[in-house]
């Protein structure tokens, strides 16, 4: 028993030393940031934009570790099971940290129990886009087309937020599309560009250049306000789907049990990076709104979002095994 107590004491001591060294910028060990989507997607882009300035503020290297999977489940589970020593962080979004909690009957992690929120990085609306070959020039045209052939048109799903936004649109317009899930925004973008699927709901980051070049058709923006980078594209609510409002957010998390000293240090570095003038300007160009709230404020938002989407998913009877 005494031997076990000595071992436990040494383990706790090493953990505390590691946390203190990290918080004081005295460690050369790199920090891993797990991103549960493919490179090039919004969560990945947001992290890579702030990583250099965070690394500078923390005095150590940050390695972005992409672990793509449908709706970010596998990558987020890896982050949830990581050692909470301050050297593993995770990027989560409204899908992985709020929607999945109710969307999946057997989710292998708990967004509320297994993670500590650090800061909400950015938010943005999304946009319903179609391959140019789809014979519809507007949202009403597309709704009429979908009603004529229920279930025959395919919708690419980049993540849980887009999936729920799509399900809500189908319910409100009494249409039925077939969901095809991909491992993040980038492969979904390629699928709709190639015609593998007819439509998808993705962010302006993934779609604006293709819309402006005529490679995609935009039918409507999912948020209540128009996107600053797609100001000529009306909102779906403007087009007659009253009350329709879906946004996606991206935030920084740590595994539950990560020392509070580390959480505060990482939070300070992340907010400093988010508010750097050049970073903030770049986010605006990509259609993102910078947030940078406190861990407590972000935790309250995550909790509210879990409840919000639980009601939507339960009422609609949507589930994934």
KAVEN-V642977 format. One line per field, one symbol per residue. psi: psi as a letter, one per 20 degrees, with the letter a starting at -180 (. if undefined). burial: # if it has 24 or more other C-alpha atoms within 12 Angstrom, else .. A space follows every 50 residues. Layout:
psi->???
burial->???
This chain:
psi->ghghhgggggggghgggggggghjkjqipqppopokrqqirgggggghhi gghggghikrqpppnpmqqpjjgghhggghiqpljijprqprahghiggh hhhphmpjrohhhiqopgqofrrqrrpoqqqhipmpirghggggghhhmp iippppohrhghghhgghggghjlroropoprlrgghgghghhijhqgrr orrhgihghhghijiqpphqqhrhqqphilhioqqhghjinpjpopqpqp rprqqpipqhggghghgggghgghjpghgggggghijqppflarhggghh ggghhggghggggghikpqp.
burial->..............#..######.#.....#################### #####.##########################.################# ####..#.####.###################.#...##..##.##.... ..##################..#.###################.###### ########.##....###############..#####.#.#..####### #########################...##.###.##########..##. ###.###.##.##....#...
